[in-house]
Amino acid sequence: MTPELLQKRLSANLKKARKTLSLSQEKLAEEAQISVQMMNDIEGCRRWPSEKTLSKLANALQTDVYTLFLPEDSAEQVSQLQKQTIADDLQTIFAQVVEQYLADKK
């Protein structure tokens, strides 16, 4: 899975979870203690959230971070091994995103 597809999945899952709880972007941003602009950028696939921000968003949405990266409607079907595989994949992709970000800054 490419970082772009993972980012789109994150965006879609954030929107779905937010709407399920009847939260606006503004209210979710407030509850997660992030800026509304950051929330808008994350949902709009213009910005990757940090691990800390992901944790804040998951807590505000009353879910686990890994569920924000799962294919639609599969959160209940994930085994512990799948959770670890997802976590490992995320770690690899985040490392790639950081590496690309730093390379772009040069």
Phi and psi in radians as a Rosetta constraint file:
Dihedral C 1 N 2 CA 2 C 2 CIRCULARHARMONIC -1.442 0.35
Dihedral N 2 CA 2 C 2 N 3 CIRCULARHARMONIC 2.753 0.35
Dihedral C 2 N 3 CA 3 C 3 CIRCULARHARMONIC -1.008 0.35
Dihedral N 3 CA 3 C 3 N 4 CIRCULARHARMONIC -0.601 0.35
Dihedral C 3 N 4 CA 4 C 4 CIRCULARHARMONIC -1.142 0.35
Dihedral N 4 CA 4 C 4 N 5 CIRCULARHARMONIC -0.762 0.35
Dihedral C 4 N 5 CA 5 C 5 CIRCULARHARMONIC -1.171 0.35
Dihedral N 5 CA 5 C 5 N 6 CIRCULARHARMONIC -0.666 0.35
Dihedral C 5 N 6 CA 6 C 6 CIRCULARHARMONIC -1.130 0.35
Dihedral N 6 CA 6 C 6 N 7 CIRCULARHARMONIC -0.694 0.35
Dihedral C 6 N 7 CA 7 C 7 CIRCULARHARMONIC -1.132 0.35
Dihedral N 7 CA 7 C 7 N 8 CIRCULARHARMONIC -0.697 0.35
Dihedral C 7 N 8 CA 8 C 8 CIRCULARHARMONIC -1.130 0.35
Dihedral N 8 CA 8 C 8 N 9 CIRCULARHARMONIC -0.700 0.35
Dihedral C 8 N 9 CA 9 C 9 CIRCULARHARMONIC -1.121 0.35
Dihedral N 9 CA 9 C 9 N 10 CIRCULARHARMONIC -0.753 0.35
Dihedral C 9 N 10 CA 10 C 10 CIRCULARHARMONIC -1.033 0.35
Dihedral N 10 CA 10 C 10 N 11 CIRCULARHARMONIC -0.831 0.35
Dihedral C 10 N 11 CA 11 C 11 CIRCULARHARMONIC -1.004 0.35
Dihedral N 11 CA 11 C 11 N 12 CIRCULARHARMONIC -0.862 0.35
Dihedral C 11 N 12 CA 12 C 12 CIRCULARHARMONIC -1.092 0.35
Dihedral N 12 CA 12 C 12 N 13 CIRCULARHARMONIC -0.733 0.35
Dihedral C 12 N 13 CA 13 C 13 CIRCULARHARMONIC -1.213 0.35
Dihedral N 13 CA 13 C 13 N 14 CIRCULARHARMONIC -0.634 0.35
Dihedral C 13 N 14 CA 14 C 14 CIRCULARHARMONIC -1.087 0.35
Dihedral N 14 CA 14 C 14 N 15 CIRCULARHARMONIC -0.835 0.35
Dihedral C 14 N 15 CA 15 C 15 CIRCULARHARMONIC -1.043 0.35
Dihedral N 15 CA 15 C 15 N 16 CIRCULARHARMONIC -0.799 0.35
Dihedral C 15 N 16 CA 16 C 16 CIRCULARHARMONIC -1.094 0.35
Dihedral N 16 CA 16 C 16 N 17 CIRCULARHARMONIC -0.824 0.35
Dihedral C 16 N 17 CA 17 C 17 CIRCULARHARMONIC -1.128 0.35
Dihedral N 17 CA 17 C 17 N 18 CIRCULARHARMONIC -0.693 0.35
Dihedral C 17 N 18 CA 18 C 18 CIRCULARHARMONIC -1.109 0.35
Dihedral N 18 CA 18 C 18 N 19 CIRCULARHARMONIC -0.792 0.35
Dihedral C 18 N 19 CA 19 C 19 CIRCULARHARMONIC -1.204 0.35
Dihedral N 19 CA 19 C 19 N 20 CIRCULARHARMONIC -0.602 0.35
Dihedral C 19 N 20 CA 20 C 20 CIRCULARHARMONIC -1.037 0.35
Dihedral N 20 CA 20 C 20 N 21 CIRCULARHARMONIC -0.623 0.35
Dihedral C 20 N 21 CA 21 C 21 CIRCULARHARMONIC -1.585 0.35
Dihedral N 21 CA 21 C 21 N 22 CIRCULARHARMONIC 0.107 0.35
Dihedral C 21 N 22 CA 22 C 22 CIRCULARHARMONIC 0.979 0.35
Dihedral N 22 CA 22 C 22 N 23 CIRCULARHARMONIC 0.767 0.35
Dihedral C 22 N 23 CA 23 C 23 CIRCULARHARMONIC -1.864 0.35
Dihedral N 23 CA 23 C 23 N 24 CIRCULARHARMONIC 2.426 0.35
Dihedral C 23 N 24 CA 24 C 24 CIRCULARHARMONIC -1.401 0.35
Dihedral N 24 CA 24 C 24 N 25 CIRCULARHARMONIC 2.914 0.35
Dihedral C 24 N 25 CA 25 C 25 CIRCULARHARMONIC -1.025 0.35
Dihedral N 25 CA 25 C 25 N 26 CIRCULARHARMONIC -0.703 0.35
Dihedral C 25 N 26 CA 26 C 26 CIRCULARHARMONIC -1.086 0.35
Dihedral N 26 CA 26 C 26 N 27 CIRCULARHARMONIC -0.787 0.35
Dihedral C 26 N 27 CA 27 C 27 CIRCULARHARMONIC -1.187 0.35
Dihedral N 27 CA 27 C 27 N 28 CIRCULARHARMONIC -0.713 0.35
Dihedral C 27 N 28 CA 28 C 28 CIRCULARHARMONIC -1.124 0.35
Dihedral N 28 CA 28 C 28 N 29 CIRCULARHARMONIC -0.743 0.35
Dihedral C 28 N 29 CA 29 C 29 CIRCULARHARMONIC -1.035 0.35
Dihedral N 29 CA 29 C 29 N 30 CIRCULARHARMONIC -0.761 0.35
Dihedral C 29 N 30 CA 30 C 30 CIRCULARHARMONIC -1.085 0.35
Dihedral N 30 CA 30 C 30 N 31 CIRCULARHARMONIC -0.819 0.35
Dihedral C 30 N 31 CA 31 C 31 CIRCULARHARMONIC -1.168 0.35
Dihedral N 31 CA 31 C 31 N 32 CIRCULARHARMONIC -0.553 0.35
Dihedral C 31 N 32 CA 32 C 32 CIRCULARHARMONIC -1.537 0.35
Dihedral N 32 CA 32 C 32 N 33 CIRCULARHARMONIC -0.080 0.35
Dihedral C 32 N 33 CA 33 C 33 CIRCULARHARMONIC 1.038 0.35
Dihedral N 33 CA 33 C 33 N 34 CIRCULARHARMONIC 0.815 0.35
Dihedral C 33 N 34 CA 34 C 34 CIRCULARHARMONIC -2.236 0.35
Dihedral N 34 CA 34 C 34 N 35 CIRCULARHARMONIC 2.924 0.35
Dihedral C 34 N 35 CA 35 C 35 CIRCULARHARMONIC -1.315 0.35
Dihedral N 35 CA 35 C 35 N 36 CIRCULARHARMONIC 2.689 0.35
Dihedral C 35 N 36 CA 36 C 36 CIRCULARHARMONIC -1.101 0.35
Dihedral N 36 CA 36 C 36 N 37 CIRCULARHARMONIC -0.660 0.35
Dihedral C 36 N 37 CA 37 C 37 CIRCULARHARMONIC -1.086 0.35
Dihedral N 37 CA 37 C 37 N 38 CIRCULARHARMONIC -0.727 0.35
Dihedral C 37 N 38 CA 38 C 38 CIRCULARHARMONIC -1.109 0.35
Dihedral N 38 CA 38 C 38 N 39 CIRCULARHARMONIC -0.759 0.35
Dihedral C 38 N 39 CA 39 C 39 CIRCULARHARMONIC -1.032 0.35
Dihedral N 39 CA 39 C 39 N 40 CIRCULARHARMONIC -0.800 0.35
Dihedral C 39 N 40 CA 40 C 40 CIRCULARHARMONIC -1.091 0.35
Dihedral N 40 CA 40 C 40 N 41 CIRCULARHARMONIC -0.728 0.35
Dihedral C 40 N 41 CA 41 C 41 CIRCULARHARMONIC -1.164 0.35
Dihedral N 41 CA 41 C 41 N 42 CIRCULARHARMONIC -0.662 0.35
Dihedral C 41 N 42 CA 42 C 42 CIRCULARHARMONIC -1.174 0.35
Dihedral N 42 CA 42 C 42 N 43 CIRCULARHARMONIC -0.842 0.35
Dihedral C 42 N 43 CA 43 C 43 CIRCULARHARMONIC -1.166 0.35
Dihedral N 43 CA 43 C 43 N 44 CIRCULARHARMONIC -0.481 0.35
Dihedral C 43 N 44 CA 44 C 44 CIRCULARHARMONIC -1.535 0.35
Dihedral N 44 CA 44 C 44 N 45 CIRCULARHARMONIC 0.118 0.35
Dihedral C 44 N 45 CA 45 C 45 CIRCULARHARMONIC 1.072 0.35
Dihedral N 45 CA 45 C 45 N 46 CIRCULARHARMONIC 0.534 0.35
Dihedral C 45 N 46 CA 46 C 46 CIRCULARHARMONIC -1.806 0.35
Dihedral N 46 CA 46 C 46 N 47 CIRCULARHARMONIC -0.122 0.35
Dihedral C 46 N 47 CA 47 C 47 CIRCULARHARMONIC -2.673 0.35
Dihedral N 47 CA 47 C 47 N 48 CIRCULARHARMONIC 2.414 0.35
Dihedral C 47 N 48 CA 48 C 48 CIRCULARHARMONIC -1.550 0.35
Dihedral N 48 CA 48 C 48 N 49 CIRCULARHARMONIC 2.324 0.35
Dihedral C 48 N 49 CA 49 C 49 CIRCULARHARMONIC -1.360 0.35
Dihedral N 49 CA 49 C 49 N 50 CIRCULARHARMONIC 2.619 0.35
Dihedral C 49 N 50 CA 50 C 50 CIRCULARHARMONIC -1.273 0.35
Dihedral N 50 CA 50 C 50 N 51 CIRCULARHARMONIC 2.968 0.35
Dihedral C 50 N 51 CA 51 C 51 CIRCULARHARMONIC -1.054 0.35
Dihedral N 51 CA 51 C 51 N 52 CIRCULARHARMONIC -0.689 0.35
Dihedral C 51 N 52 CA 52 C 52 CIRCULARHARMONIC -1.114 0.35
Dihedral N 52 CA 52 C 52 N 53 CIRCULARHARMONIC -0.757 0.35
Dihedral C 52 N 53 CA 53 C 53 CIRCULARHARMONIC -1.167 0.35
Dihedral N 53 CA 53 C 53 N 54 CIRCULARHARMONIC -0.698 0.35
Dihedral C 53 N 54 CA 54 C 54 CIRCULARHARMONIC -1.029 0.35
Dihedral N 54 CA 54 C 54 N 55 CIRCULARHARMONIC -0.744 0.35
Dihedral C 54 N 55 CA 55 C 55 CIRCULARHARMONIC -1.103 0.35
Dihedral N 55 CA 55 C 55 N 56 CIRCULARHARMONIC -0.747 0.35
Dihedral C 55 N 56 CA 56 C 56 CIRCULARHARMONIC -1.094 0.35
Dihedral N 56 CA 56 C 56 N 57 CIRCULARHARMONIC -0.763 0.35
Dihedral C 56 N 57 CA 57 C 57 CIRCULARHARMONIC -1.117 0.35
Dihedral N 57 CA 57 C 57 N 58 CIRCULARHARMONIC -0.793 0.35
Dihedral C 57 N 58 CA 58 C 58 CIRCULARHARMONIC -1.063 0.35
Dihedral N 58 CA 58 C 58 N 59 CIRCULARHARMONIC -0.751 0.35
Dihedral C 58 N 59 CA 59 C 59 CIRCULARHARMONIC -1.091 0.35
Dihedral N 59 CA 59 C 59 N 60 CIRCULARHARMONIC -0.763 0.35
Dihedral C 59 N 60 CA 60 C 60 CIRCULARHARMONIC -1.123 0.35
Dihedral N 60 CA 60 C 60 N 61 CIRCULARHARMONIC -0.534 0.35
Dihedral C 60 N 61 CA 61 C 61 CIRCULARHARMONIC -1.579 0.35
Dihedral N 61 CA 61 C 61 N 62 CIRCULARHARMONIC 0.011 0.35
Dihedral C 61 N 62 CA 62 C 62 CIRCULARHARMONIC 1.022 0.35
Dihedral N 62 CA 62 C 62 N 63 CIRCULARHARMONIC 0.835 0.35
Dihedral C 62 N 63 CA 63 C 63 CIRCULARHARMONIC -2.516 0.35
Dihedral N 63 CA 63 C 63 N 64 CIRCULARHARMONIC 3.063 0.35
Dihedral C 63 N 64 CA 64 C 64 CIRCULARHARMONIC -1.584 0.35
Dihedral N 64 CA 64 C 64 N 65 CIRCULARHARMONIC 2.602 0.35
Dihedral C 64 N 65 CA 65 C 65 CIRCULARHARMONIC -0.977 0.35
Dihedral N 65 CA 65 C 65 N 66 CIRCULARHARMONIC -0.752 0.35
Dihedral C 65 N 66 CA 66 C 66 CIRCULARHARMONIC -1.042 0.35
Dihedral N 66 CA 66 C 66 N 67 CIRCULARHARMONIC -0.509 0.35
Dihedral C 66 N 67 CA 67 C 67 CIRCULARHARMONIC -1.156 0.35
Dihedral N 67 CA 67 C 67 N 68 CIRCULARHARMONIC -0.365 0.35
Dihedral C 67 N 68 CA 68 C 68 CIRCULARHARMONIC -1.277 0.35
Dihedral N 68 CA 68 C 68 N 69 CIRCULARHARMONIC -0.167 0.35
Dihedral C 68 N 69 CA 69 C 69 CIRCULARHARMONIC -2.021 0.35
Dihedral N 69 CA 69 C 69 N 70 CIRCULARHARMONIC 0.083 0.35
Dihedral C 69 N 70 CA 70 C 70 CIRCULARHARMONIC -1.466 0.35
Dihedral N 70 CA 70 C 70 N 71 CIRCULARHARMONIC 2.654 0.35
Dihedral C 70 N 71 CA 71 C 71 CIRCULARHARMONIC -1.039 0.35
Dihedral N 71 CA 71 C 71 N 72 CIRCULARHARMONIC 2.667 0.35
Dihedral C 71 N 72 CA 72 C 72 CIRCULARHARMONIC -0.927 0.35
Dihedral N 72 CA 72 C 72 N 73 CIRCULARHARMONIC 2.401 0.35
Dihedral C 72 N 73 CA 73 C 73 CIRCULARHARMONIC 1.054 0.35
Dihedral N 73 CA 73 C 73 N 74 CIRCULARHARMONIC 0.500 0.35
Dihedral C 73 N 74 CA 74 C 74 CIRCULARHARMONIC -2.054 0.35
Dihedral N 74 CA 74 C 74 N 75 CIRCULARHARMONIC 0.030 0.35
Dihedral C 74 N 75 CA 75 C 75 CIRCULARHARMONIC -1.006 0.35
Dihedral N 75 CA 75 C 75 N 76 CIRCULARHARMONIC -0.652 0.35
Dihedral C 75 N 76 CA 76 C 76 CIRCULARHARMONIC -1.297 0.35
Dihedral N 76 CA 76 C 76 N 77 CIRCULARHARMONIC -0.277 0.35
Dihedral C 76 N 77 CA 77 C 77 CIRCULARHARMONIC -1.772 0.35
Dihedral N 77 CA 77 C 77 N 78 CIRCULARHARMONIC 0.181 0.35
Dihedral C 77 N 78 CA 78 C 78 CIRCULARHARMONIC -1.590 0.35
Dihedral N 78 CA 78 C 78 N 79 CIRCULARHARMONIC 2.180 0.35
Dihedral C 78 N 79 CA 79 C 79 CIRCULARHARMONIC -1.445 0.35
Dihedral N 79 CA 79 C 79 N 80 CIRCULARHARMONIC 2.957 0.35
Dihedral C 79 N 80 CA 80 C 80 CIRCULARHARMONIC -1.079 0.35
Dihedral N 80 CA 80 C 80 N 81 CIRCULARHARMONIC -0.690 0.35
Dihedral C 80 N 81 CA 81 C 81 CIRCULARHARMONIC -1.102 0.35
Dihedral N 81 CA 81 C 81 N 82 CIRCULARHARMONIC -0.747 0.35
Dihedral C 81 N 82 CA 82 C 82 CIRCULARHARMONIC -1.105 0.35
Dihedral N 82 CA 82 C 82 N 83 CIRCULARHARMONIC -0.684 0.35
Dihedral C 82 N 83 CA 83 C 83 CIRCULARHARMONIC -1.041 0.35
Dihedral N 83 CA 83 C 83 N 84 CIRCULARHARMONIC -0.763 0.35
Dihedral C 83 N 84 CA 84 C 84 CIRCULARHARMONIC -1.161 0.35
Dihedral N 84 CA 84 C 84 N 85 CIRCULARHARMONIC -0.711 0.35
Dihedral C 84 N 85 CA 85 C 85 CIRCULARHARMONIC -1.080 0.35
Dihedral N 85 CA 85 C 85 N 86 CIRCULARHARMONIC -0.765 0.35
Dihedral C 85 N 86 CA 86 C 86 CIRCULARHARMONIC -1.083 0.35
Dihedral N 86 CA 86 C 86 N 87 CIRCULARHARMONIC -0.786 0.35
Dihedral C 86 N 87 CA 87 C 87 CIRCULARHARMONIC -1.061 0.35
Dihedral N 87 CA 87 C 87 N 88 CIRCULARHARMONIC -0.741 0.35
Dihedral C 87 N 88 CA 88 C 88 CIRCULARHARMONIC -1.117 0.35
Dihedral N 88 CA 88 C 88 N 89 CIRCULARHARMONIC -0.760 0.35
Dihedral C 88 N 89 CA 89 C 89 CIRCULARHARMONIC -1.088 0.35
Dihedral N 89 CA 89 C 89 N 90 CIRCULARHARMONIC -0.740 0.35
Dihedral C 89 N 90 CA 90 C 90 CIRCULARHARMONIC -1.088 0.35
Dihedral N 90 CA 90 C 90 N 91 CIRCULARHARMONIC -0.744 0.35
Dihedral C 90 N 91 CA 91 C 91 CIRCULARHARMONIC -1.059 0.35
Dihedral N 91 CA 91 C 91 N 92 CIRCULARHARMONIC -0.756 0.35
Dihedral C 91 N 92 CA 92 C 92 CIRCULARHARMONIC -1.111 0.35
Dihedral N 92 CA 92 C 92 N 93 CIRCULARHARMONIC -0.800 0.35
Dihedral C 92 N 93 CA 93 C 93 CIRCULARHARMONIC -1.166 0.35
Dihedral N 93 CA 93 C 93 N 94 CIRCULARHARMONIC -0.709 0.35
Dihedral C 93 N 94 CA 94 C 94 CIRCULARHARMONIC -1.096 0.35
Dihedral N 94 CA 94 C 94 N 95 CIRCULARHARMONIC -0.667 0.35
Dihedral C 94 N 95 CA 95 C 95 CIRCULARHARMONIC -1.098 0.35
Dihedral N 95 CA 95 C 95 N 96 CIRCULARHARMONIC -0.709 0.35
Dihedral C 95 N 96 CA 96 C 96 CIRCULARHARMONIC -1.143 0.35
Dihedral N 96 CA 96 C 96 N 97 CIRCULARHARMONIC -0.715 0.35
Dihedral C 96 N 97 CA 97 C 97 CIRCULARHARMONIC -1.119 0.35
Dihedral N 97 CA 97 C 97 N 98 CIRCULARHARMONIC -0.782 0.35
Dihedral C 97 N 98 CA 98 C 98 CIRCULARHARMONIC -1.098 0.35
Dihedral N 98 CA 98 C 98 N 99 CIRCULARHARMONIC -0.761 0.35
Dihedral C 98 N 99 CA 99 C 99 CIRCULARHARMONIC -1.046 0.35
Dihedral N 99 CA 99 C 99 N 100 CIRCULARHARMONIC -0.776 0.35
Dihedral C 99 N 100 CA 100 C 100 CIRCULARHARMONIC -1.146 0.35
Dihedral N 100 CA 100 C 100 N 101 CIRCULARHARMONIC -0.714 0.35
Dihedral C 100 N 101 CA 101 C 101 CIRCULARHARMONIC -1.060 0.35
Dihedral N 101 CA 101 C 101 N 102 CIRCULARHARMONIC -0.798 0.35
Dihedral C 101 N 102 CA 102 C 102 CIRCULARHARMONIC -1.169 0.35
Dihedral N 102 CA 102 C 102 N 103 CIRCULARHARMONIC -0.659 0.35
Dihedral C 102 N 103 CA 103 C 103 CIRCULARHARMONIC -1.135 0.35
Dihedral N 103 CA 103 C 103 N 104 CIRCULARHARMONIC -0.660 0.35
Dihedral C 103 N 104 CA 104 C 104 CIRCULARHARMONIC -1.196 0.35
Dihedral N 104 CA 104 C 104 N 105 CIRCULARHARMONIC -0.467 0.35
Dihedral C 104 N 105 CA 105 C 105 CIRCULARHARMONIC -1.313 0.35
Dihedral N 105 CA 105 C 105 N 106 CIRCULARHARMONIC -0.337 0.35
